[in-house]
């Protein structure tokens, strides 16, 4: 879409990779881009980095953090980098398009902006399978609208054909972009063994169960007035073992010190 909708020249590449958007090497951990795509060229060398941001409302911080996203992505992948902002509102598109004057001579960042007319609404399963990255972008741009659920269903159809890493990354992006009603519907479909029972769906449901049980452990302790130190809270929330969490829930009902929870399970 950089090329077709915005007229940007794209270098020749062999594949597009979604990379970590956690730009925490030199910046605070709360500064995280929505998506980073790296186009990989010959000999598996990065040819172009694309920082993708979805902007649904005015955020006065973005003109300051967007240049950081750009420079950090460029430093991590050692390649030219562009900023693509996606929005579903024409007024927001105008706001996002404003030049960002960094203060350094010759460096004024002009974001590339895709408004609602530039991002297709992908609700067809076959189209989603053919271009999974496009359906992800469609969800990011339109997931909060009335077509969010249909876009999510199309993504689930495509998820089975993705490798495990892309399923996880794309799935998190799609589900976090849905409006609440659409997200609940998709979660119910995955839990009920609906036709799109991909590995992503199973892993997402399992993750949800684990997170819920971890919260249950903490809730039991707190309801009994037991203080929960930070290290115990972190250990509970980090657990991925359902059996362990079940044991902790039972123990949380009787211990007087939250630290006993970890000692009695041998951890």
C-alpha positions in Angstrom: 0.0 0.0 0.0 3.0 2.3 0.4 3.5 1.8 -3.3 -0.1 1.6 -4.7 -1.8 4.1 -2.4 1.0 6.6 -1.6 3.2 6.3 -4.7 6.3 5.3 -2.6 9.1 3.4 -4.4 9.8 0.2 -2.6 13.2 -1.6 -3.0 13.2 -5.2 -4.4 12.7 -7.6 -1.5 12.2 -11.4 -1.1 10.0 -11.4 2.0 8.4 -9.1 4.6 9.0 -9.8 8.3 7.1 -8.5 11.2 9.8 -7.6 13.8 9.6 -6.7 17.5 8.0 -3.3 17.9 9.3 -3.0 21.5 11.8 -0.2 20.9 13.3 -0.4 24.4 17.0 -0.4 23.7 17.5 3.2 24.5 14.0 4.5 25.3 11.4 3.8 28.1 9.5 0.5 27.8 6.1 2.3 27.3 7.3 3.6 24.0 6.2 0.8 21.6 5.3 1.2 18.0 2.1 -0.6 16.9 4.0 -2.6 14.2 7.4 -2.8 12.6 7.8 -4.5 9.2 11.2 -5.2 7.7 11.5 -5.9 4.0 14.3 -8.4 3.5 16.3 -8.4 0.3 19.1 -10.4 -1.2 21.3 -12.4 1.2 18.7 -11.9 3.9 19.8 -8.3 4.4 17.2 -5.7 5.6 16.2 -3.5 2.7 13.6 -1.2 4.3 12.1 -0.8 7.7 8.5 0.4 8.0 7.1 1.7 11.3 3.3 1.4 11.2 1.3 3.4 13.7 -2.5 3.4 14.0 -3.8 6.8 15.1 -7.4 7.2 16.1 -7.2 10.4 18.1 -5.0 13.4 18.6 -2.0 12.6 20.8 0.4 15.5 21.4 3.2 13.0 22.4 3.3 11.4 18.9 5.3 14.1 17.2 8.0 13.6 19.7 8.0 9.8 19.8 7.6 9.1 16.1 11.1 10.3 15.2 12.4 8.0 18.1 10.6 5.0 16.5 12.2 5.8 13.2 15.8 6.2 14.4 15.6 3.2 16.7 14.3 0.9 14.0 16.9 2.2 11.6 19.6 1.5 14.3 18.4 -2.0 15.0 18.1 -3.2 11.5 20.7 -1.0 9.8 18.5 0.0 6.9 16.4 3.0 5.6 13.2 3.4 7.5 9.9 5.0 6.9 6.9 5.9 9.1 3.4 4.9 7.9 0.5 6.2 9.9 -2.9 4.6 9.4 -6.1 6.4 10.4 -9.8 6.0 9.7 -10.7 9.6 10.1 -10.0 12.3 7.4 -9.5 15.0 10.0 -7.0 12.7 11.8 -5.2 12.1 8.5 -4.7 15.8 8.1 -3.4 16.1 11.7 -1.0 13.1 11.2 0.3 14.6 7.9 1.7 17.7 9.6 5.5 18.0 9.3 7.4 17.3 12.5 10.3 19.8 12.9 12.9 18.0 15.0 15.1 21.1 15.4 18.0 19.7 13.6 18.8 21.5 10.3 17.5 19.6 7.3 15.6 17.0 9.4 11.8 17.5 9.2 9.8 14.3 9.4 6.8 14.2 7.2 4.8 11.0 8.1 3.3 9.0 5.3 -0.4 8.8 6.1 -3.0 6.3 4.9 -6.5 7.6 5.5 -9.7 5.4 5.5 -9.9 5.5 1.7 -6.4 3.9 1.4 -6.9 0.9 3.7 -9.2 -1.8 2.2 -11.8 -3.5 4.4 -10.9 -7.2 4.1 -13.8 -9.6 5.0 -13.2 -12.3 2.4 -11.4 -15.4 3.7 -9.7 -16.1 0.4 -8.4 -12.6 0.1 -7.2 -12.8 3.7 -5.3 -16.0 3.0 -3.7 -14.5 -0.1 -2.5 -11.4 1.8 -2.5 -11.9 5.5 -0.6 -8.7 6.2 -3.3 -6.7 4.4 -6.0 -8.1 6.6 -4.0 -7.3 9.7 -3.7 -3.7 8.5 -7.4 -3.7 7.7 -8.1 -4.8 11.3 -5.8 -2.1 12.7 -7.6 0.6 10.6 -11.2 -0.6 10.7 -11.4 -3.1 13.7 -13.2 -0.6 15.9 -15.9 -0.1 13.3 -19.0 -2.1 12.5 -17.1 -4.4 10.1 -14.5 -5.4 12.8 -16.0 -8.8 13.5 -16.1 -9.7 9.8 -12.4 -8.7 9.4 -11.5 -10.8 12.4 -13.3 -13.8 11.0 -11.4 -13.4 7.7 -8.1 -13.2 9.7 -8.9 -16.5 11.5 -9.3 -18.1 8.1 -5.9 -17.0 7.2 -4.2 -17.7 10.5 -3.9 -21.5 9.9 -1.6 -20.9 7.0 0.9 -18.7 8.9 4.0 -19.9 10.8 3.8 -19.9 14.5 5.6 -16.6 15.1 3.5 -14.7 12.6 0.3 -16.2 14.0 1.1 -14.9 17.4 2.2 -11.4 16.4 -0.6 -10.9 13.9 -3.2 -12.4 16.2 -2.3 -10.1 19.0 -2.5 -7.1 16.6 -5.9 -8.1 15.2 -7.5 -8.9 18.5 -6.2 -5.8 20.2 -7.6 -3.7 17.3 -11.2 -5.1 17.6 -14.0 -3.3 19.2 -15.1 -5.1 22.4 -18.2 -6.8 20.9 -16.2 -8.2 18.0 -13.4 -9.4 20.3 -15.9 -11.2 22.5 -17.4 -12.9 19.5 -14.1 -14.0 18.1 -13.0 -15.4 21.4 -16.3 -17.3 21.7 -15.8 -18.7 18.2 -12.3 -19.9 19.1 -13.4 -21.5 22.4 -16.3 -23.3 20.8 -14.1 -25.1 18.3 -15.6 -23.1 15.4 -14.4 -23.9 11.9 -11.3 -21.7 12.3 -9.7 -23.8 15.0 -6.1 -22.9 14.1 -3.1 -23.3 16.3 -3.3 -19.5 16.9 -6.8 -19.9 18.2 -5.9 -22.7 20.6 -2.9 -20.8 21.9 -4.9 -17.6 22.3 -7.6 -19.4 24.3 -4.9 -21.2 26.5 -3.2 -17.8 27.1 -6.5 -16.3 28.2 -7.1 -19.2 30.7 -3.6 -18.8 32.2 -4.0 -15.1 32.6 -7.4 -15.5 34.2 -6.1 -18.1 36.7 -3.1 -15.9 37.6 -5.5 -13.1 38.4 -7.6 -15.5 40.5 -4.6 -16.3 42.6 -4.0 -12.6 43.4 -7.7 -11.9 43.9 -8.0 -14.7 46.5 -5.0 -13.3 48.4 -6.2 -9.7 48.3 -9.7 -10.6 49.3 -8.3 -12.2 52.5 -6.3 -9.1 53.2 -2.9 -10.8 52.5 -0.3 -8.4 51.3 1.2 -9.4 47.9 4.8 -8.3 47.5 5.9 -7.2 44.1 8.2 -10.3 43.6 5.3 -12.7 44.3 2.9 -10.8 42.0 5.5 -10.9 39.2 6.1 -14.6 39.7 2.4 -15.4 39.7 1.7 -13.4 36.6 4.7 -14.9 34.8 3.5 -18.5 35.3 2.4 -20.4 32.2 1.6 -23.7 34.1 -2.1 -24.2 34.6 -1.5 -27.0 37.2 0.8 -24.8 39.2 -1.7 -21.9 39.1 -4.4 -24.3 40.3 -2.3 -25.3 43.3 -1.6 -21.7 44.0 -5.3 -20.8 44.0 -5.9 -23.5 46.7 -2.9 -22.4 48.7 -4.0 -18.7 48.5 -7.1 -19.6 50.5 -5.1 -20.7 53.5 -1.6 -19.0 53.6 -1.0 -16.0 55.9 2.1 -14.8 54.0 2.0 -14.6 50.2 5.6 -15.7 50.0 4.5 -19.1 51.4 2.8 -19.6 48.1 6.1 -20.0 46.3 7.9 -21.9 49.1 5.3 -24.6 49.5 5.3 -25.4 45.7 9.0 -25.8 45.6 9.6 -22.7 43.5 
